Amino acid sequence: MTEKWTAEGEAVTALILDVFRLNGRLVSAGDRLVADLGLTSARWQVLGALANAERLESVAWHARTMGHHRQGVQRIVNDLEKEGIVEFQPNPHHKRAHLVLLTPKGQKLFESAIALQTPWVNSLSSGLSLEDIATAKKVIDRLKAHLEPESENVP
């Protein structure tokens, strides 16, 4: 006999499908928002990871933090490096895994993207309570934790 969804399993399945749809719409909206800056949502996401990192890290570390494959992030970082938006520095802990940082040009580009994002996200969040946003974040954080590689819930 095939196992049936629990009520929670069915609800999380519906939530996952909605998150997939939301992700697609966010990527499309982000692409439109920063297109005039020469960015895509993917490039902007990498810039954000670099700008918000507490310290210099390797591409692999950023990819893990973002939940992406290293190869995809590496391709974007290489393209950004060719454009003078990021640069590499030697990593004292690993000869081949260089550290990545924003150049002044990259920092300015990121700040320009945030200047566009701020009024957009303020409008997007209109009508949502801080309590509802905190609850949604708590659920997402818990699901992310269950999906971490070291989680016991990974088949």
C-alpha positions as CSV (number, residue, x, y, z in Angstrom):
1,M,0.0,0.0,0.0
2,T,1.3,3.5,-0.9
3,E,1.8,5.8,2.0
4,K,-0.6,8.7,2.2
5,W,0.1,12.3,2.9
6,T,-0.5,13.5,6.4
7,A,-2.5,16.7,6.7
8,E,0.7,18.6,7.3
9,G,2.4,16.8,4.4
10,E,-0.4,17.8,2.0
11,A,-0.3,21.4,3.3
12,V,3.5,21.6,2.9
13,T,3.2,20.2,-0.7
14,A,0.8,22.9,-1.5
15,L,3.1,25.5,0.1
16,I,6.1,24.1,-1.9
17,L,4.2,24.5,-5.2
18,D,3.3,28.1,-4.2
19,V,6.9,28.8,-3.3
20,F,8.0,27.5,-6.8
21,R,5.4,29.8,-8.4
22,L,6.5,32.7,-6.2
23,N,10.2,32.1,-7.0
24,G,9.4,32.3,-10.7
25,R,7.6,35.5,-10.3
26,L,10.3,37.0,-8.1
27,V,13.0,36.1,-10.6
28,S,11.0,37.7,-13.5
29,A,10.3,40.8,-11.5
30,G,13.9,41.0,-10.3
31,D,15.1,40.7,-13.9
32,R,12.9,43.5,-15.0
33,L,13.8,45.7,-12.0
34,V,17.6,45.6,-12.6
35,A,17.7,45.1,-16.3
36,D,18.8,48.7,-17.0
37,L,21.7,48.2,-14.7
38,G,22.9,45.3,-16.8
39,L,22.0,42.8,-14.1
40,T,19.8,39.7,-13.9
41,S,18.3,38.3,-10.8
42,A,21.0,35.6,-10.7
43,R,23.8,38.2,-10.9
44,W,22.1,40.4,-8.4
45,Q,21.7,37.5,-6.0
46,V,25.5,36.9,-6.2
47,L,26.2,40.5,-5.6
48,G,23.9,40.5,-2.6
49,A,25.7,37.4,-1.2
50,L,29.0,39.1,-1.5
51,A,27.8,42.5,-0.2
52,N,26.1,40.9,2.9
53,A,28.8,38.4,3.8
54,E,30.4,38.9,7.2
55,R,33.9,38.2,5.8
56,L,35.5,37.2,2.5
57,E,34.6,33.7,1.4
58,S,35.1,31.4,-1.6
59,V,32.6,30.8,-4.4
60,A,31.8,27.4,-2.9
61,W,30.9,28.9,0.4
62,H,28.6,31.5,-1.2
63,A,27.0,28.8,-3.3
64,R,26.2,26.7,-0.2
65,T,24.8,29.8,1.5
66,M,22.6,30.7,-1.5
67,G,21.5,27.1,-1.9
68,H,22.9,26.9,-5.4
69,H,25.5,24.7,-7.2
70,R,29.0,25.9,-7.1
71,Q,29.5,25.6,-10.8
72,G,26.6,28.0,-11.6
73,V,27.8,30.6,-9.1
74,Q,31.4,30.2,-10.3
75,R,30.2,31.0,-13.9
76,I,28.4,34.1,-12.7
77,V,31.4,35.2,-10.6
78,N,33.8,34.7,-13.5
79,D,31.6,36.9,-15.7
80,L,31.4,39.6,-13.0
81,E,35.2,39.4,-12.6
82,K,35.7,40.0,-16.4
83,E,33.5,43.1,-16.0
84,G,35.5,44.5,-13.0
85,I,32.5,44.0,-10.7
86,V,34.2,41.4,-8.4
87,E,37.8,40.4,-7.9
88,F,39.6,37.4,-6.4
89,Q,42.0,37.4,-3.5
90,P,44.3,34.5,-2.4
91,N,42.8,32.3,0.2
92,P,45.3,31.5,3.0
93,H,43.3,28.3,3.8
94,H,43.0,26.9,0.2
95,K,45.3,27.4,-2.7
96,R,42.7,27.0,-5.5
97,A,39.5,28.3,-3.8
98,H,40.1,32.1,-4.0
99,L,38.1,34.5,-1.9
100,V,35.7,36.8,-3.8
101,L,34.9,40.4,-3.1
102,L,33.1,43.3,-4.7
103,T,35.2,46.0,-6.3
104,P,34.1,49.6,-5.8
105,K,32.3,49.3,-9.2
106,G,30.5,46.2,-7.8
107,Q,29.6,47.9,-4.6
108,K,28.1,50.9,-6.5
109,L,26.2,48.5,-8.8
110,F,24.8,46.7,-5.8
111,E,23.7,49.9,-4.1
112,S,22.0,51.0,-7.3
113,A,20.1,47.8,-7.4
114,I,19.0,48.3,-3.8
115,A,17.9,51.8,-4.5
116,L,15.5,50.3,-7.1
117,Q,14.5,47.4,-4.9
118,T,13.6,49.5,-1.8
119,P,10.4,51.2,-3.1
120,W,9.5,48.1,-5.0
121,V,9.6,45.9,-1.9
122,N,7.9,48.5,0.2
123,S,5.0,48.4,-2.2
124,L,5.1,44.6,-2.4
125,S,4.8,44.3,1.4
126,S,1.9,46.8,1.7
127,G,-0.9,45.2,3.6
128,L,1.2,42.5,5.2
129,S,1.6,42.5,9.0
130,L,5.1,42.1,10.6
131,E,3.6,39.2,12.5
132,D,2.5,37.4,9.3
133,I,5.9,38.0,7.7
134,A,7.7,36.6,10.8
135,T,5.5,33.5,10.7
136,A,6.2,32.9,7.0
137,K,9.9,33.4,7.6
138,K,9.8,30.9,10.5
139,V,8.1,28.3,8.4
140,I,10.6,28.8,5.5
141,D,13.5,28.7,7.9
142,R,12.3,25.4,9.4
143,L,11.8,23.8,6.0
144,K,15.3,25.0,4.9
145,A,16.8,23.4,8.1
146,H,15.1,20.1,7.2
147,L,16.6,20.3,3.8
148,E,20.2,20.9,5.0
149,P,22.5,18.0,3.9
150,E,23.2,17.0,7.5
151,S,19.5,16.8,8.3
152,E,18.1,13.4,9.3
153,N,15.1,14.1,7.1
154,V,17.0,13.8,3.8
155,P,16.3,10.5,2.2
